[in-house]
Amino acid sequence: PPVIPAAVTSYQSNKVVLQTTTDRDGILVLSETFYPGWHAHLDGKQVPVYPANVMFRGIFLPAGSHTVTFVYEPWWFWPSVSVSLLTICGLIVLALYSSREKREVANIQRYDAS
């Protein structure tokens, strides 16, 4: 089978954008490690990502000109953000409550000293 190159138009650590044109259906193989959490979009529509050649990422590519975007979005990212934000809010509430208690104790001690 013929090898048809794809042009990388943008490359970031969590996103790769490619332009490609082919005259027949085929498989686009990106020679980067396949890892769960990578999603592919073919002309803006999400398509499945498959392991290709054992360890690379690949998608089925229909004939024609296409823009392919690979994006790394692991499933655990948003739950982790939620837990982090809840923890920060809890720490703020705890700090405010603790400082309020200290002020009340200081006021009581001042009142008792008079």
C-alpha positions in Angstrom: 0.0 0.0 0.0 1.2 3.5 -0.8 2.3 5.8 2.0 0.8 9.3 1.8 2.3 11.9 4.1 0.3 14.1 6.3 1.4 17.7 7.1 1.6 18.6 10.8 0.0 22.1 11.1 0.1 22.4 14.9 2.0 20.4 17.5 1.6 20.8 21.3 2.1 18.3 24.1 -1.6 17.6 24.4 -2.8 18.4 20.8 -1.7 17.5 17.3 -3.4 18.9 14.2 -2.7 17.3 10.8 -3.8 18.0 7.2 -3.9 15.1 4.7 -5.3 14.2 1.3 -5.7 10.7 0.0 -7.5 9.2 -3.0 -8.6 6.0 -1.2 -9.6 4.9 2.3 -6.8 4.0 4.6 -5.3 4.2 8.1 -3.6 7.3 9.4 -0.8 6.3 11.8 0.7 8.9 14.1 4.1 7.6 15.2 3.6 8.5 18.8 2.7 6.2 21.6 -0.9 5.0 21.9 -2.2 5.8 25.4 -5.7 5.9 26.8 -7.0 9.4 26.9 -6.1 10.4 23.4 -9.1 11.3 21.3 -9.2 12.0 17.5 -11.4 14.3 15.5 -11.8 13.9 11.8 -13.0 17.2 10.3 -14.4 18.1 13.7 -16.2 14.8 14.3 -14.9 12.5 17.0 -13.6 9.1 15.7 -12.1 6.2 17.6 -8.4 5.9 18.1 -6.8 2.5 17.7 -3.4 1.1 18.5 -1.5 0.9 15.2 1.6 -1.2 14.7 1.4 -2.3 18.3 2.3 1.0 20.0 1.3 3.9 17.8 -2.0 5.8 17.4 -4.1 5.3 14.3 -7.5 6.2 12.9 -9.4 5.0 9.8 -9.2 7.7 7.2 -11.7 7.9 4.3 -10.6 9.2 0.9 -10.5 13.0 0.4 -8.9 16.0 2.1 -9.2 16.1 5.9 -8.1 17.9 9.0 -7.3 15.4 11.8 -6.9 16.6 15.4 -5.5 14.4 18.2 -6.3 15.7 21.7 -5.2 14.3 25.0 -8.1 14.4 27.4 -7.9 11.7 30.1 -11.2 10.7 31.8 -9.8 11.5 35.2 -8.9 15.2 34.5 -12.2 16.9 35.4 -12.9 14.7 38.5 -9.4 15.6 39.7 -10.1 19.3 39.2 -13.3 19.0 41.1 -11.7 17.3 44.0 -8.9 19.9 44.1 -11.4 22.8 44.1 -13.4 21.2 46.8 -10.3 20.7 48.9 -9.2 24.4 48.4 -12.7 25.6 49.4 -12.6 23.3 52.5 -9.3 24.7 53.5 -10.5 28.3 53.1 -13.6 27.6 55.3 -11.4 25.8 57.9 -9.0 28.8 58.0 -11.8 31.3 58.4 -13.5 29.2 61.1 -10.2 28.7 62.9 -9.4 32.5 62.9 -12.9 33.3 64.1 -12.6 30.9 67.0 -9.2 32.4 68.0 -10.7 35.9 67.9 -13.6 34.8 70.1 -11.3 33.1 72.6 -9.1 36.3 72.7 -12.2 38.4 73.4 -13.4 36.1 76.2 -10.0 36.2 77.8 -9.9 40.0 77.6 -13.4 40.2 79.1 -12.4 37.8 81.9 -9.2 39.8 82.7 -11.2 43.0 83.3 
